[in-house]
Amino acid sequence: MKIVNLGEKNTLLNSFIAQMRDKVVQKDRLRFRTNLKRLGQIFAYEISKTLQYSCKEVSTPLGTAEVNTFDTKIVLSTILRAGLPLHDGMLSYFDNAESAFLAAYRKYDAADKFHINTEYCTTPDLEGKTLIIADAMLATGSSIILVYDRLISDGGQPDHTHIVCPIVSAVAVDTLKKALPANTTLWTGAVDEELTSHSFVVPGLGDAGDLAYGEKI
């Protein structure tokens, strides 16, 4: 698995992540969602550099122009609910992409231990396409693995899978390296080293779904 950390370069992406982490700024839900959408656009642009292109002719009012555009068929997959702004940002760039949606969440027991539940899933055919899976943050990495397995089971085998996650833990990176195939690329903006005993990323940013849409019961 290839790993691309865009946060290692001095770009505008780091400003958006800084605002998302800031406990004062993140009280503004609109700003939080907007920054996630902006990150989705940045990641989409960077991923676009890896796609397959060919030259096409475009008729203008005055003649014909040759333009290189990509031929890759893309499926954007999002984990409900925190990934929705990321999905929106990427879809604004990959405007002809198909979409897949899944519900994945932590299910706690009486001992305060949890496992990942996956429920609702809808996906188009994935055979021979490029799959992009988006989520706001990865703690253990187990949710992405379950989502990937479910999508492959329901939709078939893509040519390549891109996982887009602005903030990931070092534990999640190691887990994904071992569990996902070689034709996978992880795109992130920051790798946080600490993971607590309750599997919370530190410094992280909190619960991205709650920050984007409000606290759940």
Protein Blocks (a to p, Z undefined) as FASTA:
>chain_A
ZZddfklpccfklmmmmmmmpmklmmpmmlmmmmmmmmmmmmmmmmmmmmccdddddddf
kbccdddddfbdcddddddfklmmmmmmmmmmmmmbccddddddddddfkopacdddfbd
cdddfehpacddddfbdcklmmmmmmmmmmmmmnopcfbdcdddfbacfklmmmmmmmpc
fkbccddfbdcfbdcfkopacekjojfklmmnopaZZ
